[in-house]
Amino acid sequence: MQLRPDECRAFGTLIEKALTTPGQYPLSLNALVAGINQRNNRDPVVDIDEDAALRALDGLRAKGLVREVNFTGSRVEKYRHLAGEALGLRAPETALVSELLLRGPQTVGELRGRASRMHPFESLEVVEQVLRTLAEPAEGRAALVRELPALPGSRATRWMQLLCEELHPIAPSAEPRAAAPAPAAEESRHAALEARIAELERQVAEMRGALGLA
């Protein structure tokens, strides 16, 4: 399943708002346009009108990814995404897909920090596990993400969505390539650092809970 850029932005926005502002969801057309065009948590920032948003919704409905919702006594049509029904995604998976649709390729650490506003992720390992699941074909769908090599000067690989690869073009030098195996000592050092970070995060969470800040 391939989406057009505007369809991706609309789909990602519907998922985001369902998870971050459930009291205001499903979205009216005006609310969807405002969400698509917002300046924060978007890359690139876009400016589409209602006609473009309606075309995106029509395309998403034709693909079985969006449904129109009618409420008794309301004259305003609203829309909800069908990521769970159509793609078999759970909340952690929809959060990561939405984040990649709205902001493009990101590292595991970036995804954890940004997607946590939609769904809590206990650790980097949890995020990576969910990404690995999304990178494999599942019943009724192809892979939804793939891993990219690290940018120059960085050791962290990135992940991108596959619903519309042209949405965030990747330079040829950033295409996947075989990575050179890291020395065993380096791998061990990385594992120790990740374990230490996880333990510090656990301790901070416990302290916040004890202070009533959770």
C-alpha atoms as one frame of an Amber mdcrd trajectory, in Angstrom:
protein
   0.000   0.000   0.000   1.443   3.329  -1.082   0.116   6.723  -0.004   0.489
  10.183  -1.483   2.337  12.787   0.643  -0.862  14.609   1.688  -2.479  11.280
   2.576   0.502  10.426   4.762   0.307  13.738   6.603  -3.450  13.376   7.153
  -3.098   9.747   8.287  -0.259  10.580  10.668  -2.182  13.524  12.091  -5.300
  11.441  12.750  -3.216   8.856  14.612  -1.395  11.539  16.598  -4.577  13.310
  17.704  -6.289  10.035  18.595  -3.443   9.281  21.021  -2.693  12.781  22.358
  -6.131  14.454  22.476  -8.690  11.625  22.636 -11.337  14.000  23.997 -11.248
  15.961  20.729 -11.185  12.899  18.499 -12.497  11.970  15.875 -11.468  15.127
  14.009 -13.557  17.529  11.996 -12.142  18.714   8.676 -11.145  22.059  10.241
  -9.358  20.306  13.116  -7.574  17.980  10.717  -6.353  20.865   8.540  -5.113
  22.681  11.652  -3.294  19.538  12.803  -1.703  18.969   9.417  -0.498  22.568
   9.202   0.735  22.961  12.780   4.314  24.171  13.227   5.486  21.871  16.016
   6.225  18.148  15.652   6.233  18.440  11.845   9.001  18.115   9.252   8.551
  19.549   6.763   6.013  22.162   7.825   3.246  22.337   5.212   0.278  24.556
   4.444  -2.638  22.754   2.805  -6.233  23.907   2.404  -9.522  22.120   2.998
  -9.798  20.938  -0.611  -6.387  19.247  -0.413  -7.308  17.692   2.948 -10.582
  16.366   1.503  -8.729  14.797  -1.421  -6.352  13.167   1.053  -9.287  11.847
   3.089 -10.969  10.496  -0.047  -7.771   8.653  -0.939  -7.415   7.247   2.568
 -11.046   6.112   2.614 -10.565   4.357  -0.739  -7.600   2.496   0.798  -9.586
   1.538   3.897  -7.477   3.653   6.256 -10.027   6.292   7.276 -13.726   6.249
   8.089 -16.225   9.087   8.284 -18.083   9.257  11.589 -21.509  10.800  12.071
 -22.771  11.757  15.524 -26.449  12.177  16.314 -27.391  15.863  16.408 -24.109
  17.006  14.842 -23.940  18.602  11.420 -20.149  18.403  11.300 -18.609  15.361
   9.660 -15.697  13.830  11.540 -13.001  11.354  10.619 -11.119   8.567  12.372
  -8.178   6.433  11.267  -8.356   2.664  10.861  -4.702   1.799  11.469  -5.663
  -0.933  13.906  -8.295  -2.538  11.704  -6.602  -2.098   8.312  -2.952  -2.631
   9.251  -3.248  -4.643  12.445  -1.353  -2.061  14.494  -1.439  -1.613  18.255
  -0.934   1.698  20.080   2.907   1.455  20.337   3.162   0.663  16.638   0.739
   3.381  15.539   2.641   5.937  17.626   5.941   5.137  15.910   4.388   5.040
  12.435   2.716   8.394  13.068   5.965   9.936  14.289   7.830   8.749  11.196
   5.064  10.037   8.921   5.056  13.454  10.588   8.809  14.019  11.065  10.689
  11.666   8.782  13.645   9.326   9.489  14.816   9.283  13.114  17.048   7.345
  15.466  15.644   5.033  18.117  16.457   7.631  20.782  14.697  10.413  18.873
  11.670   8.226  18.316  11.447   7.304  21.980  11.672  10.938  23.079   9.154
  12.238  20.558   6.682   9.365  20.241   6.349   9.080  24.036   3.877  11.973
  23.901   1.571   9.518  22.099   2.463   6.302  23.917   4.920   5.599  26.769
   7.993   3.528  25.863   9.877   2.042  28.793  13.257   1.853  27.091  15.176
   2.153  23.844  15.067  -1.609  23.592  11.268  -1.565  23.581  11.231   1.000
  20.768  13.679  -1.036  18.720  11.683  -4.213  19.279   8.526  -2.513  17.986
  10.438  -1.167  14.971  11.800  -4.635  14.196   8.225  -5.927  14.224   7.083
  -3.170  11.861  10.016  -3.944   9.551   8.674  -7.443   8.918   5.697  -8.205
   6.653   2.603  -9.261   8.540  -0.711 -10.786   7.573  -2.424  -8.474   5.111
   0.388  -5.909   4.903   3.958  -5.381   3.791   6.758  -4.028   5.961   5.990
  -0.499   7.186   9.481   0.695   8.182  13.095   0.012   7.367  16.426   0.779
   8.978  18.838   3.305   7.489  22.552   3.634   8.193  23.806   6.309  10.550
  24.455   9.815   9.288  28.095  10.883   8.929  29.573  11.541  12.350  26.927
   9.477  14.145  26.820   5.847  15.245  23.044   5.664  15.601  21.115   4.151
  12.721  17.824   5.723  11.695  14.414   4.362  10.737  12.040   5.527   8.001
   8.439   4.741   7.082   7.583   2.917   3.854   4.016   4.112   3.241   5.363
   6.965   1.105   9.121   6.949   0.642   9.045  10.193  -1.362   7.593  12.039
   1.629  11.063  12.426   3.149  13.599  11.770   0.350  16.761   9.991   1.412
  20.084  10.923  -0.185  21.686   8.055  -2.146  24.545   7.944   0.350  22.012
   7.214   3.084  20.560   4.136   1.386  20.915   0.903   3.381  24.288  -0.752
   3.067  26.108  -3.533   4.835  27.582  -2.254   8.061  31.084  -3.221   9.117
  30.987  -5.502  12.174  31.876  -3.713  15.376  34.675  -5.168  17.515  33.467
  -7.338  20.359  34.892  -4.946  22.947  32.995  -2.036  21.403  29.737  -4.001
  21.378  30.261  -4.927  25.019  30.882  -1.283  25.940  27.701  -0.193  24.160
  25.667  -2.889  25.903  27.016  -1.815  29.293  26.188   1.831  28.592  22.645
   0.962  27.499  22.137  -1.137  30.625  23.423   1.726  32.798  21.092   4.211
  31.084  18.139   1.867  31.573  18.957   1.503  35.282  19.262   5.288  35.718
  15.916   5.777  33.990  14.339   3.237  36.335  15.786   5.000  39.388  14.583
   8.411  38.187  11.092   6.994  37.605  11.029   5.571  41.143  12.149   8.890
  42.642   9.542  10.805  40.655   6.894   8.384  41.875   8.018   8.774  45.492
   7.851  12.569  45.155   4.433  12.449  43.523   5.780  13.730  40.213   4.940
  10.703  38.080
